[in-house]
């Protein structure tokens, strides 16, 4: 489950569970929105955040889209306001 919120880190040091993650890193939001190495849901969350920062978070409202999960045959549901075409096609 993803929950989009804005927080200020108390530190930029990342301590992560090595049994759950292969790698953790801070990334620039523009880079995360454009990378080919992110899952479809991560890429779309990054695009929503990028849109919110540039156009105002009041523009992100609730709707739902399904994205394929990393597990075959399963899907994620992402609730948000529809992105303008110019943001949906960032690659």
HTML snippet that shows the backbone in 3Dmol.js (N, CA, C, O; Angstrom):
<script src="https://3Dmol.org/build/3Dmol-min.js"></script>
<div id="view" style="width:600px;height:400px;position:relative"></div>
<script>
const pdb = `
ATOM      1  N   UNK A   1       0.840  -1.162   0.000  1.00  0.00           N
ATOM      2  CA  UNK A   1       0.000   0.000   0.000  1.00  0.00           C
ATOM      3  C   UNK A   1       0.892   1.233   0.000  1.00  0.00           C
ATOM      4  O   UNK A   1       1.848   1.313   0.770  1.00  0.00           O
ATOM      5  N   UNK A   2       0.586   2.171  -0.843  1.00  0.00           N
ATOM      6  CA  UNK A   2       1.270   3.453  -0.862  1.00  0.00           C
ATOM      7  C   UNK A   2       0.346   4.501  -0.272  1.00  0.00           C
ATOM      8  O   UNK A   2      -0.846   4.525  -0.579  1.00  0.00           O
ATOM      9  N   UNK A   3       0.878   5.351   0.556  1.00  0.00           N
ATOM     10  CA  UNK A   3       0.152   6.507   1.048  1.00  0.00           C
ATOM     11  C   UNK A   3       1.020   7.708   0.709  1.00  0.00           C
ATOM     12  O   UNK A   3       2.172   7.794   1.133  1.00  0.00           O
ATOM     13  N   UNK A   4       0.464   8.621  -0.050  1.00  0.00           N
ATOM     14  CA  UNK A   4       1.222   9.802  -0.457  1.00  0.00           C
ATOM     15  C   UNK A   4       1.070  10.876   0.611  1.00  0.00           C
ATOM     16  O   UNK A   4      -0.040  11.316   0.913  1.00  0.00           O
ATOM     17  N   UNK A   5       2.192  11.291   1.175  1.00  0.00           N
ATOM     18  CA  UNK A   5       2.184  12.371   2.145  1.00  0.00           C
ATOM     19  C   UNK A   5       3.520  13.100   2.049  1.00  0.00           C
ATOM     20  O   UNK A   5       4.493  12.571   1.512  1.00  0.00           O
ATOM     21  N   UNK A   6       3.550  14.293   2.564  1.00  0.00           N
ATOM     22  CA  UNK A   6       4.789  15.068   2.555  1.00  0.00           C
ATOM     23  C   UNK A   6       5.352  15.107   3.961  1.00  0.00           C
ATOM     24  O   UNK A   6       4.681  15.527   4.903  1.00  0.00           O
ATOM     25  N   UNK A   7       6.590  14.666   4.091  1.00  0.00           N
ATOM     26  CA  UNK A   7       7.268  14.646   5.383  1.00  0.00           C
ATOM     27  C   UNK A   7       8.646  15.264   5.235  1.00  0.00           C
ATOM     28  O   UNK A   7       9.189  15.336   4.133  1.00  0.00           O
ATOM     29  N   UNK A   8       9.199  15.702   6.331  1.00  0.00           N
ATOM     30  CA  UNK A   8      10.565  16.203   6.340  1.00  0.00           C
ATOM     31  C   UNK A   8      11.409  15.197   7.111  1.00  0.00           C
ATOM     32  O   UNK A   8      11.115  14.913   8.273  1.00  0.00           O
ATOM     33  N   UNK A   9      12.462  14.647   6.483  1.00  0.00           N
ATOM     34  CA  UNK A   9      13.264  13.634   7.187  1.00  0.00           C
ATOM     35  C   UNK A   9      14.047  14.242   8.340  1.00  0.00           C
ATOM     36  O   UNK A   9      14.518  15.377   8.267  1.00  0.00           O
ATOM     37  N   UNK A  10      14.173  13.463   9.400  1.00  0.00           N
ATOM     38  CA  UNK A  10      15.010  13.903  10.520  1.00  0.00           C
ATOM     39  C   UNK A  10      16.473  13.611  10.226  1.00  0.00           C
ATOM     40  O   UNK A  10      17.362  14.149  10.887  1.00  0.00           O
ATOM     41  N   UNK A  11      16.726  12.755   9.229  1.00  0.00           N
ATOM     42  CA  UNK A  11      18.076  12.389   8.814  1.00  0.00           C
ATOM     43  C   UNK A  11      17.997  11.839   7.395  1.00  0.00           C
ATOM     44  O   UNK A  11      16.943  11.362   6.977  1.00  0.00           O
ATOM     45  N   UNK A  12      19.083  11.900   6.661  1.00  0.00           N
ATOM     46  CA  UNK A  12      19.114  11.318   5.330  1.00  0.00           C
ATOM     47  C   UNK A  12      19.808   9.957   5.339  1.00  0.00           C
ATOM     48  O   UNK A  12      20.077   9.385   4.283  1.00  0.00           O
ATOM     49  N   UNK A  13      20.092   9.446   6.523  1.00  0.00           N
ATOM     50  CA  UNK A  13      20.652   8.111   6.671  1.00  0.00           C
ATOM     51  C   UNK A  13      19.524   7.104   6.521  1.00  0.00           C
ATOM     52  O   UNK A  13      18.475   7.247   7.149  1.00  0.00           O
ATOM     53  N   UNK A  14      19.732   6.088   5.695  1.00  0.00           N
ATOM     54  CA  UNK A  14      18.712   5.059   5.482  1.00  0.00           C
ATOM     55  C   UNK A  14      19.147   3.779   6.181  1.00  0.00           C
ATOM     56  O   UNK A  14      20.209   3.231   5.886  1.00  0.00           O
ATOM     57  N   UNK A  15      18.325   3.311   7.103  1.00  0.00           N
ATOM     58  CA  UNK A  15      18.524   2.019   7.753  1.00  0.00           C
ATOM     59  C   UNK A  15      17.370   1.136   7.303  1.00  0.00           C
ATOM     60  O   UNK A  15      16.219   1.416   7.636  1.00  0.00           O
ATOM     61  N   UNK A  16      17.651   0.088   6.560  1.00  0.00           N
ATOM     62  CA  UNK A  16      16.573  -0.738   6.037  1.00  0.00           C
ATOM     63  C   UNK A  16      16.799  -2.205   6.372  1.00  0.00           C
ATOM     64  O   UNK A  16      17.919  -2.627   6.660  1.00  0.00           O
ATOM     65  N   UNK A  17      15.732  -2.963   6.330  1.00  0.00           N
ATOM     66  CA  UNK A  17      15.772  -4.394   6.630  1.00  0.00           C
ATOM     67  C   UNK A  17      16.315  -5.143   5.420  1.00  0.00           C
ATOM     68  O   UNK A  17      15.673  -5.154   4.370  1.00  0.00           O
ATOM     69  N   UNK A  18      17.464  -5.759   5.541  1.00  0.00           N
ATOM     70  CA  UNK A  18      18.091  -6.446   4.412  1.00  0.00           C
ATOM     71  C   UNK A  18      17.364  -7.736   4.039  1.00  0.00           C
ATOM     72  O   UNK A  18      17.615  -8.297   2.972  1.00  0.00           O
ATOM     73  N   UNK A  19      16.459  -8.217   4.909  1.00  0.00           N
ATOM     74  CA  UNK A  19      15.652  -9.382   4.542  1.00  0.00           C
ATOM     75  C   UNK A  19      14.469  -8.981   3.665  1.00  0.00           C
ATOM     76  O   UNK A  19      13.903  -9.828   2.973  1.00  0.00           O
ATOM     77  N   UNK A  20      14.088  -7.709   3.682  1.00  0.00           N
ATOM     78  CA  UNK A  20      12.941  -7.248   2.906  1.00  0.00           C
ATOM     79  C   UNK A  20      13.329  -6.458   1.664  1.00  0.00           C
ATOM     80  O   UNK A  20      12.561  -6.409   0.703  1.00  0.00           O
ATOM     81  N   UNK A  21      14.497  -5.843   1.664  1.00  0.00           N
ATOM     82  CA  UNK A  21      14.902  -4.965   0.559  1.00  0.00           C
ATOM     83  C   UNK A  21      16.277  -5.358   0.054  1.00  0.00           C
ATOM     84  O   UNK A  21      17.146  -5.768   0.823  1.00  0.00           O
ATOM     85  N   UNK A  22      16.459  -5.228  -1.245  1.00  0.00           N
ATOM     86  CA  UNK A  22      17.781  -5.432  -1.819  1.00  0.00           C
ATOM     87  C   UNK A  22      18.613  -4.159  -1.742  1.00  0.00           C
ATOM     88  O   UNK A  22      19.830  -4.202  -1.567  1.00  0.00           O
ATOM     89  N   UNK A  23      17.928  -3.024  -1.877  1.00  0.00           N
ATOM     90  CA  UNK A  23      18.632  -1.744  -1.915  1.00  0.00           C
ATOM     91  C   UNK A  23      17.662  -0.628  -1.557  1.00  0.00           C
ATOM     92  O   UNK A  23      16.481  -0.700  -1.897  1.00  0.00           O
ATOM     93  N   UNK A  24      18.143   0.388  -0.882  1.00  0.00           N
ATOM     94  CA  UNK A  24      17.359   1.585  -0.573  1.00  0.00           C
ATOM     95  C   UNK A  24      18.236   2.801  -0.848  1.00  0.00           C
ATOM     96  O   UNK A  24      19.430   2.799  -0.549  1.00  0.00           O
ATOM     97  N   UNK A  25      17.639   3.823  -1.412  1.00  0.00           N
ATOM     98  CA  UNK A  25      18.391   5.049  -1.683  1.00  0.00           C
ATOM     99  C   UNK A  25      17.431   6.217  -1.840  1.00  0.00           C
ATOM    100  O   UNK A  25      16.268   6.035  -2.202  1.00  0.00           O
ATOM    101  N   UNK A  26      17.926   7.417  -1.567  1.00  0.00           N
ATOM    102  CA  UNK A  26      17.182   8.628  -1.855  1.00  0.00           C
ATOM    103  C   UNK A  26      17.348   8.903  -3.343  1.00  0.00           C
ATOM    104  O   UNK A  26      18.444   8.761  -3.885  1.00  0.00           O
ATOM    105  N   UNK A  27      16.268   9.293  -4.001  1.00  0.00           N
ATOM    106  CA  UNK A  27      16.327   9.633  -5.420  1.00  0.00           C
ATOM    107  C   UNK A  27      15.631  10.964  -5.648  1.00  0.00           C
ATOM    108  O   UNK A  27      14.680  11.312  -4.947  1.00  0.00           O
ATOM    109  N   UNK A  28      16.110  11.692  -6.623  1.00  0.00           N
ATOM    110  CA  UNK A  28      15.438  12.896  -7.072  1.00  0.00           C
ATOM    111  C   UNK A  28      14.092  12.483  -7.675  1.00  0.00           C
ATOM    112  O   UNK A  28      14.017  11.498  -8.409  1.00  0.00           O
ATOM    113  N   UNK A  29      13.042  13.226  -7.372  1.00  0.00           N
ATOM    114  CA  UNK A  29      11.706  12.868  -7.837  1.00  0.00           C
ATOM    115  C   UNK A  29      11.610  12.834  -9.366  1.00  0.00           C
ATOM    116  O   UNK A  29      10.953  11.954  -9.924  1.00  0.00           O
ATOM    117  N   UNK A  30      12.254  13.777 -10.040  1.00  0.00           N
ATOM    118  CA  UNK A  30      12.265  13.753 -11.515  1.00  0.00           C
ATOM    119  C   UNK A  30      12.885  12.460 -12.033  1.00  0.00           C
ATOM    120  O   UNK A  30      12.372  11.848 -12.969  1.00  0.00           O
ATOM    121  N   UNK A  31      13.984  12.054 -11.421  1.00  0.00           N
ATOM    122  CA  UNK A  31      14.665  10.828 -11.840  1.00  0.00           C
ATOM    123  C   UNK A  31      13.793   9.602 -11.581  1.00  0.00           C
ATOM    124  O   UNK A  31      13.716   8.709 -12.424  1.00  0.00           O
ATOM    125  N   UNK A  32      13.136   9.551 -10.423  1.00  0.00           N
ATOM    126  CA  UNK A  32      12.276   8.425 -10.102  1.00  0.00           C
ATOM    127  C   UNK A  32      11.095   8.334 -11.060  1.00  0.00           C
ATOM    128  O   UNK A  32      10.687   7.233 -11.430  1.00  0.00           O
ATOM    129  N   UNK A  33      10.541   9.469 -11.466  1.00  0.00           N
ATOM    130  CA  UNK A  33       9.411   9.479 -12.406  1.00  0.00           C
ATOM    131  C   UNK A  33       9.820   8.982 -13.788  1.00  0.00           C
ATOM    132  O   UNK A  33       8.982   8.479 -14.536  1.00  0.00           O
ATOM    133  N   UNK A  34      11.097   9.118 -14.135  1.00  0.00           N
ATOM    134  CA  UNK A  34      11.546   8.775 -15.492  1.00  0.00           C
ATOM    135  C   UNK A  34      12.291   7.440 -15.594  1.00  0.00           C
ATOM    136  O   UNK A  34      12.484   6.934 -16.699  1.00  0.00           O
ATOM    137  N   UNK A  35      12.708   6.866 -14.477  1.00  0.00           N
ATOM    138  CA  UNK A  35      13.522   5.658 -14.536  1.00  0.00           C
ATOM    139  C   UNK A  35      12.736   4.472 -15.091  1.00  0.00           C
ATOM    140  O   UNK A  35      11.535   4.349 -14.853  1.00  0.00           O
ATOM    141  N   UNK A  36      13.405   3.622 -15.813  1.00  0.00           N
ATOM    142  CA  UNK A  36      12.807   2.388 -16.345  1.00  0.00           C
ATOM    143  C   UNK A  36      12.933   1.254 -15.325  1.00  0.00           C
ATOM    144  O   UNK A  36      12.387   0.171 -15.540  1.00  0.00           O
ATOM    145  N   UNK A  37      13.646   1.488 -14.216  1.00  0.00           N
ATOM    146  CA  UNK A  37      13.924   0.440 -13.233  1.00  0.00           C
ATOM    147  C   UNK A  37      12.888   0.389 -12.111  1.00  0.00           C
ATOM    148  O   UNK A  37      12.986  -0.464 -11.228  1.00  0.00           O
ATOM    149  N   UNK A  38      11.902   1.280 -12.125  1.00  0.00           N
ATOM    150  CA  UNK A  38      10.868   1.292 -11.087  1.00  0.00           C
ATOM    151  C   UNK A  38       9.685   0.436 -11.534  1.00  0.00           C
ATOM    152  O   UNK A  38       9.460   0.242 -12.729  1.00  0.00           O
ATOM    153  N   UNK A  39       8.940  -0.068 -10.565  1.00  0.00           N
ATOM    154  CA  UNK A  39       7.713  -0.793 -10.884  1.00  0.00           C
ATOM    155  C   UNK A  39       6.678   0.213 -11.417  1.00  0.00           C
ATOM    156  O   UNK A  39       6.817   1.412 -11.178  1.00  0.00           O
ATOM    157  N   UNK A  40       5.654  -0.252 -12.127  1.00  0.00           N
ATOM    158  CA  UNK A  40       4.641   0.683 -12.648  1.00  0.00           C
ATOM    159  C   UNK A  40       3.976   1.522 -11.555  1.00  0.00           C
ATOM    160  O   UNK A  40       3.708   2.703 -11.770  1.00  0.00           O
ATOM    161  N   UNK A  41       3.708   0.939 -10.399  1.00  0.00           N
ATOM    162  CA  UNK A  41       3.042   1.716  -9.349  1.00  0.00           C
ATOM    163  C   UNK A  41       3.983   2.773  -8.764  1.00  0.00           C
ATOM    164  O   UNK A  41       3.548   3.889  -8.479  1.00  0.00           O
ATOM    165  N   UNK A  42       5.265   2.438  -8.580  1.00  0.00           N
ATOM    166  CA  UNK A  42       6.232   3.408  -8.061  1.00  0.00           C
ATOM    167  C   UNK A  42       6.397   4.566  -9.037  1.00  0.00           C
ATOM    168  O   UNK A  42       6.434   5.727  -8.628  1.00  0.00           O
ATOM    169  N   UNK A  43       6.494   4.254 -10.315  1.00  0.00           N
ATOM    170  CA  UNK A  43       6.624   5.287 -11.340  1.00  0.00           C
ATOM    171  C   UNK A  43       5.420   6.225 -11.333  1.00  0.00           C
ATOM    172  O   UNK A  43       5.580   7.441 -11.438  1.00  0.00           O
ATOM    173  N   UNK A  44       4.229   5.670 -11.212  1.00  0.00           N
ATOM    174  CA  UNK A  44       3.032   6.508 -11.209  1.00  0.00           C
ATOM    175  C   UNK A  44       2.890   7.318  -9.932  1.00  0.00           C
ATOM    176  O   UNK A  44       2.417   8.453  -9.989  1.00  0.00           O
ATOM    177  N   UNK A  45       3.276   6.786  -8.790  1.00  0.00           N
ATOM    178  CA  UNK A  45       3.267   7.565  -7.545  1.00  0.00           C
ATOM    179  C   UNK A  45       4.240   8.735  -7.672  1.00  0.00           C
ATOM    180  O   UNK A  45       3.928   9.848  -7.248  1.00  0.00           O
ATOM    181  N   UNK A  46       5.409   8.494  -8.249  1.00  0.00           N
ATOM    182  CA  UNK A  46       6.391   9.567  -8.446  1.00  0.00           C
ATOM    183  C   UNK A  46       5.825  10.655  -9.360  1.00  0.00           C
ATOM    184  O   UNK A  46       6.026  11.842  -9.105  1.00  0.00           O
ATOM    185  N   UNK A  47       5.121  10.259 -10.420  1.00  0.00           N
ATOM    186  CA  UNK A  47       4.518  11.247 -11.326  1.00  0.00           C
ATOM    187  C   UNK A  47       3.436  12.052 -10.622  1.00  0.00           C
ATOM    188  O   UNK A  47       3.318  13.257 -10.843  1.00  0.00           O
ATOM    189  N   UNK A  48       2.639  11.395  -9.769  1.00  0.00           N
ATOM    190  CA  UNK A  48       1.630  12.122  -8.992  1.00  0.00           C
ATOM    191  C   UNK A  48       2.276  13.145  -8.069  1.00  0.00           C
ATOM    192  O   UNK A  48       1.818  14.285  -7.987  1.00  0.00           O
ATOM    193  N   UNK A  49       3.337  12.745  -7.374  1.00  0.00           N
ATOM    194  CA  UNK A  49       4.033  13.676  -6.486  1.00  0.00           C
ATOM    195  C   UNK A  49       4.649  14.831  -7.259  1.00  0.00           C
ATOM    196  O   UNK A  49       4.577  15.981  -6.826  1.00  0.00           O
ATOM    197  N   UNK A  50       5.253  14.528  -8.399  1.00  0.00           N
ATOM    198  CA  UNK A  50       5.843  15.568  -9.239  1.00  0.00           C
ATOM    199  C   UNK A  50       4.770  16.566  -9.678  1.00  0.00           C
ATOM    200  O   UNK A  50       4.982  17.778  -9.629  1.00  0.00           O
ATOM    201  N   UNK A  51       3.641  16.058 -10.097  1.00  0.00           N
ATOM    202  CA  UNK A  51       2.523  16.917 -10.491  1.00  0.00           C
ATOM    203  C   UNK A  51       2.043  17.754  -9.309  1.00  0.00           C
ATOM    204  O   UNK A  51       1.782  18.947  -9.460  1.00  0.00           O
ATOM    205  N   UNK A  52       1.925  17.137  -8.131  1.00  0.00           N
ATOM    206  CA  UNK A  52       1.487  17.863  -6.948  1.00  0.00           C
ATOM    207  C   UNK A  52       2.441  18.981  -6.566  1.00  0.00           C
ATOM    208  O   UNK A  52       2.004  20.083  -6.234  1.00  0.00           O
ATOM    209  N   UNK A  53       3.742  18.708  -6.609  1.00  0.00           N
ATOM    210  CA  UNK A  53       4.724  19.743  -6.289  1.00  0.00           C
ATOM    211  C   UNK A  53       4.675  20.889  -7.287  1.00  0.00           C
ATOM    212  O   UNK A  53       4.797  22.050  -6.898  1.00  0.00           O
ATOM    213  N   UNK A  54       4.499  20.587  -8.554  1.00  0.00           N
ATOM    214  CA  UNK A  54       4.533  21.628  -9.593  1.00  0.00           C
ATOM    215  C   UNK A  54       3.220  22.383  -9.729  1.00  0.00           C
ATOM    216  O   UNK A  54       3.220  23.591  -9.965  1.00  0.00           O
ATOM    217  N   UNK A  55       2.103  21.680  -9.583  1.00  0.00           N
ATOM    218  CA  UNK A  55       0.799  22.276  -9.879  1.00  0.00           C
ATOM    219  C   UNK A  55      -0.062  22.505  -8.642  1.00  0.00           C
ATOM    220  O   UNK A  55      -1.084  23.186  -8.719  1.00  0.00           O
ATOM    221  N   UNK A  56       0.340  21.945  -7.505  1.00  0.00           N
ATOM    222  CA  UNK A  56      -0.436  22.074  -6.277  1.00  0.00           C
ATOM    223  C   UNK A  56      -1.066  20.748  -5.895  1.00  0.00           C
ATOM    224  O   UNK A  56      -1.671  20.073  -6.728  1.00  0.00           O
ATOM    225  N   UNK A  57      -0.920  20.381  -4.634  1.00  0.00           N
ATOM    226  CA  UNK A  57      -1.440  19.094  -4.181  1.00  0.00           C
ATOM    227  C   UNK A  57      -2.967  19.059  -4.153  1.00  0.00           C
ATOM    228  O   UNK A  57      -3.563  17.983  -4.087  1.00  0.00           O
ATOM    229  N   UNK A  58      -3.600  20.226  -4.204  1.00  0.00           N
ATOM    230  CA  UNK A  58      -5.055  20.237  -4.281  1.00  0.00           C
ATOM    231  C   UNK A  58      -5.560  19.628  -5.588  1.00  0.00           C
ATOM    232  O   UNK A  58      -6.738  19.289  -5.698  1.00  0.00           O
ATOM    233  N   UNK A  59      -4.678  19.488  -6.576  1.00  0.00           N
ATOM    234  CA  UNK A  59      -5.064  18.913  -7.868  1.00  0.00           C
ATOM    235  C   UNK A  59      -5.067  17.384  -7.841  1.00  0.00           C
ATOM    236  O   UNK A  59      -5.560  16.745  -8.772  1.00  0.00           O
ATOM    237  N   UNK A  60      -4.519  16.802  -6.781  1.00  0.00           N
ATOM    238  CA  UNK A  60      -4.501  15.336  -6.670  1.00  0.00           C
ATOM    239  C   UNK A  60      -5.700  14.938  -5.824  1.00  0.00           C
ATOM    240  O   UNK A  60      -5.739  15.192  -4.620  1.00  0.00           O
ATOM    241  N   UNK A  61      -6.662  14.321  -6.456  1.00  0.00           N
ATOM    242  CA  UNK A  61      -7.890  13.918  -5.790  1.00  0.00           C
ATOM    243  C   UNK A  61      -8.016  12.411  -5.889  1.00  0.00           C
ATOM    244  O   UNK A  61      -7.077  11.751  -6.332  1.00  0.00           O
ATOM    245  N   UNK A  62      -9.123  11.857  -5.499  1.00  0.00           N
ATOM    246  CA  UNK A  62      -9.279  10.405  -5.441  1.00  0.00           C
ATOM    247  C   UNK A  62      -9.953   9.856  -6.699  1.00  0.00           C
ATOM    248  O   UNK A  62     -11.042  10.295  -7.069  1.00  0.00           O
ATOM    249  N   UNK A  63      -9.309   8.906  -7.344  1.00  0.00           N
ATOM    250  CA  UNK A  63      -9.873   8.014  -8.351  1.00  0.00           C
ATOM    251  C   UNK A  63      -9.043   6.737  -8.245  1.00  0.00           C
ATOM    252  O   UNK A  63      -8.128   6.683  -7.423  1.00  0.00           O
ATOM    253  N   UNK A  64      -9.322   5.723  -9.030  1.00  0.00           N
ATOM    254  CA  UNK A  64      -8.601   4.451  -8.885  1.00  0.00           C
ATOM    255  C   UNK A  64      -8.158   3.929 -10.245  1.00  0.00           C
ATOM    256  O   UNK A  64      -8.910   3.958 -11.219  1.00  0.00           O
ATOM    257  N   UNK A  65      -6.908   3.447 -10.287  1.00  0.00           N
ATOM    258  CA  UNK A  65      -6.371   2.739 -11.457  1.00  0.00           C
ATOM    259  C   UNK A  65      -5.713   1.474 -10.965  1.00  0.00           C
ATOM    260  O   UNK A  65      -5.156   1.436  -9.868  1.00  0.00           O
ATOM    261  N   UNK A  66      -5.778   0.434 -11.781  1.00  0.00           N
ATOM    262  CA  UNK A  66      -5.106  -0.818 -11.433  1.00  0.00           C
ATOM    263  C   UNK A  66      -3.818  -0.945 -12.228  1.00  0.00           C
ATOM    264  O   UNK A  66      -3.753  -0.584 -13.403  1.00  0.00           O
ATOM    265  N   UNK A  67      -2.783  -1.473 -11.555  1.00  0.00           N
ATOM    266  CA  UNK A  67      -1.485  -1.724 -12.177  1.00  0.00           C
ATOM    267  C   UNK A  67      -1.085  -3.154 -11.882  1.00  0.00           C
ATOM    268  O   UNK A  67      -1.381  -3.668 -10.804  1.00  0.00           O
ATOM    269  N   UNK A  68      -0.410  -3.810 -12.830  1.00  0.00           N
ATOM    270  CA  UNK A  68       0.027  -5.183 -12.561  1.00  0.00           C
ATOM    271  C   UNK A  68       1.034  -5.220 -11.421  1.00  0.00           C
ATOM    272  O   UNK A  68       1.948  -4.397 -11.352  1.00  0.00           O
ATOM    273  N   UNK A  69       0.851  -6.189 -10.527  1.00  0.00           N
ATOM    274  CA  UNK A  69       1.770  -6.382  -9.413  1.00  0.00           C
ATOM    275  C   UNK A  69       2.971  -7.186  -9.889  1.00  0.00           C
ATOM    276  O   UNK A  69       2.965  -7.739 -10.989  1.00  0.00           O
ATOM    277  N   UNK A  70       3.987  -7.244  -9.060  1.00  0.00           N
ATOM    278  CA  UNK A  70       5.152  -8.053  -9.397  1.00  0.00           C
ATOM    279  C   UNK A  70       4.809  -9.535  -9.375  1.00  0.00           C
ATOM    280  O   UNK A  70       5.557 -10.352  -9.911  1.00  0.00           O
ATOM    281  N   UNK A  71       3.677  -9.892  -8.757  1.00  0.00           N
ATOM    282  CA  UNK A  71       3.213 -11.278  -8.720  1.00  0.00           C
ATOM    283  C   UNK A  71       2.229 -11.499  -9.860  1.00  0.00           C
ATOM    284  O   UNK A  71       1.230 -10.786  -9.958  1.00  0.00           O
ATOM    285  N   UNK A  72       2.491 -12.459 -10.708  1.00  0.00           N
ATOM    286  CA  UNK A  72       1.676 -12.727 -11.887  1.00  0.00           C
ATOM    287  C   UNK A  72       0.209 -12.907 -11.512  1.00  0.00           C
ATOM    288  O   UNK A  72      -0.130 -13.650 -10.591  1.00  0.00           O
ATOM    289  N   UNK A  73      -0.643 -12.215 -12.243  1.00  0.00           N
ATOM    290  CA  UNK A  73      -2.082 -12.343 -12.048  1.00  0.00           C
ATOM    291  C   UNK A  73      -2.667 -11.463 -10.958  1.00  0.00           C
ATOM    292  O   UNK A  73      -3.886 -11.434 -10.788  1.00  0.00           O
ATOM    293  N   UNK A  74      -1.838 -10.748 -10.218  1.00  0.00           N
ATOM    294  CA  UNK A  74      -2.339  -9.866  -9.165  1.00  0.00           C
ATOM    295  C   UNK A  74      -2.182  -8.403  -9.587  1.00  0.00           C
ATOM    296  O   UNK A  74      -1.378  -8.083 -10.463  1.00  0.00           O
ATOM    297  N   UNK A  75      -2.952  -7.527  -8.959  1.00  0.00           N
ATOM    298  CA  UNK A  75      -2.934  -6.117  -9.330  1.00  0.00           C
ATOM    299  C   UNK A  75      -2.869  -5.235  -8.094  1.00  0.00           C
ATOM    300  O   UNK A  75      -3.362  -5.600  -7.027  1.00  0.00           O
ATOM    301  N   UNK A  76      -2.245  -4.055  -8.254  1.00  0.00           N
ATOM    302  CA  UNK A  76      -2.274  -3.000  -7.249  1.00  0.00           C
ATOM    303  C   UNK A  76      -3.383  -2.039  -7.647  1.00  0.00           C
ATOM    304  O   UNK A  76      -3.693  -1.890  -8.830  1.00  0.00           O
ATOM    305  N   UNK A  77      -3.970  -1.397  -6.669  1.00  0.00           N
ATOM    306  CA  UNK A  77      -4.940  -0.343  -6.936  1.00  0.00           C
ATOM    307  C   UNK A  77      -4.349   0.956  -6.417  1.00  0.00           C
ATOM    308  O   UNK A  77      -3.941   1.042  -5.259  1.00  0.00           O
ATOM    309  N   UNK A  78      -4.305   1.968  -7.278  1.00  0.00           N
ATOM    310  CA  UNK A  78      -3.767   3.276  -6.923  1.00  0.00           C
ATOM    311  C   UNK A  78      -4.915   4.276  -6.988  1.00  0.00           C
ATOM    312  O   UNK A  78      -5.537   4.447  -8.037  1.00  0.00           O
ATOM    313  N   UNK A  79      -5.195   4.935  -5.870  1.00  0.00           N
ATOM    314  CA  UNK A  79      -6.281   5.900  -5.790  1.00  0.00           C
ATOM    315  C   UNK A  79      -5.692   7.306  -5.898  1.00  0.00           C
ATOM    316  O   UNK A  79      -4.807   7.674  -5.125  1.00  0.00           O
ATOM    317  N   UNK A  80      -6.182   8.082  -6.850  1.00  0.00           N
ATOM    318  CA  UNK A  80      -5.664   9.436  -7.088  1.00  0.00           C
ATOM    319  C   UNK A  80      -6.554  10.157  -8.081  1.00  0.00           C
ATOM    320  O   UNK A  80      -7.488   9.571  -8.628  1.00  0.00           O
ATOM    321  N   UNK A  81      -6.267  11.418  -8.312  1.00  0.00           N
ATOM    322  CA  UNK A  81      -6.921  12.177  -9.371  1.00  0.00           C
ATOM    323  C   UNK A  81      -6.181  11.914 -10.664  1.00  0.00           C
ATOM    324  O   UNK A  81      -4.961  11.753 -10.639  1.00  0.00           O
ATOM    325  N   UNK A  82      -6.865  11.863 -11.792  1.00  0.00           N
ATOM    326  CA  UNK A  82      -6.222  11.591 -13.071  1.00  0.00           C
ATOM    327  C   UNK A  82      -5.165  12.638 -13.393  1.00  0.00           C
ATOM    328  O   UNK A  82      -5.378  13.835 -13.203  1.00  0.00           O
ATOM    329  N   UNK A  83      -4.032  12.172 -13.878  1.00  0.00           N
ATOM    330  CA  UNK A  83      -2.960  13.069 -14.294  1.00  0.00           C
ATOM    331  C   UNK A  83      -3.245  13.615 -15.685  1.00  0.00           C
ATOM    332  O   UNK A  83      -3.856  12.925 -16.500  1.00  0.00           O
ATOM    333  N   UNK A  84      -2.812  14.848 -15.975  1.00  0.00           N
ATOM    334  CA  UNK A  84      -2.888  15.341 -17.349  1.00  0.00           C
ATOM    335  C   UNK A  84      -2.024  14.468 -18.254  1.00  0.00           C
ATOM    336  O   UNK A  84      -1.040  13.882 -17.803  1.00  0.00           O
ATOM    337  N   UNK A  85      -2.386  14.386 -19.499  1.00  0.00           N
ATOM    338  CA  UNK A  85      -1.667  13.558 -20.475  1.00  0.00           C
ATOM    339  C   UNK A  85      -0.170  13.845 -20.481  1.00  0.00           C
ATOM    340  O   UNK A  85       0.631  12.920 -20.622  1.00  0.00           O
ATOM    341  N   UNK A  86       0.222  15.108 -20.330  1.00  0.00           N
ATOM    342  CA  UNK A  86       1.642  15.466 -20.384  1.00  0.00           C
ATOM    343  C   UNK A  86       2.447  14.811 -19.259  1.00  0.00           C
ATOM    344  O   UNK A  86       3.641  14.564 -19.433  1.00  0.00           O
ATOM    345  N   UNK A  87       1.832  14.528 -18.121  1.00  0.00           N
ATOM    346  CA  UNK A  87       2.527  13.856 -17.016  1.00  0.00           C
ATOM    347  C   UNK A  87       2.460  12.345 -17.143  1.00  0.00           C
ATOM    348  O   UNK A  87       3.401  11.659 -16.744  1.00  0.00           O
ATOM    349  N   UNK A  88       1.361  11.797 -17.694  1.00  0.00           N
ATOM    350  CA  UNK A  88       1.228  10.349 -17.839  1.00  0.00           C
ATOM    351  C   UNK A  88       2.288   9.764 -18.767  1.00  0.00           C
ATOM    352  O   UNK A  88       2.694   8.612 -18.612  1.00  0.00           O
ATOM    353  N   UNK A  89       2.719  10.546 -19.707  1.00  0.00           N
ATOM    354  CA  UNK A  89       3.659  10.031 -20.725  1.00  0.00           C
ATOM    355  C   UNK A  89       5.111  10.348 -20.437  1.00  0.00           C
ATOM    356  O   UNK A  89       5.938  10.221 -21.339  1.00  0.00           O
ATOM    357  N   UNK A  90       5.465  10.755 -19.230  1.00  0.00           N
ATOM    358  CA  UNK A  90       6.872  11.000 -18.888  1.00  0.00           C
ATOM    359  C   UNK A  90       7.605   9.672 -18.912  1.00  0.00           C
ATOM    360  O   UNK A  90       7.251   8.738 -18.193  1.00  0.00           O
ATOM    361  N   UNK A  91       8.627   9.601 -19.744  1.00  0.00           N
ATOM    362  CA  UNK A  91       9.450   8.363 -19.803  1.00  0.00           C
ATOM    363  C   UNK A  91      10.915   8.713 -19.802  1.00  0.00           C
ATOM    364  O   UNK A  91      11.763   7.822 -19.846  1.00  0.00           O
TER     365      UNK A  91
END
`;
const viewer = $3Dmol.createViewer("view");
viewer.addModel(pdb, "pdb");
viewer.setStyle({}, {cartoon: {color: "spectrum"}});
viewer.zoomTo();
viewer.render();
</script>
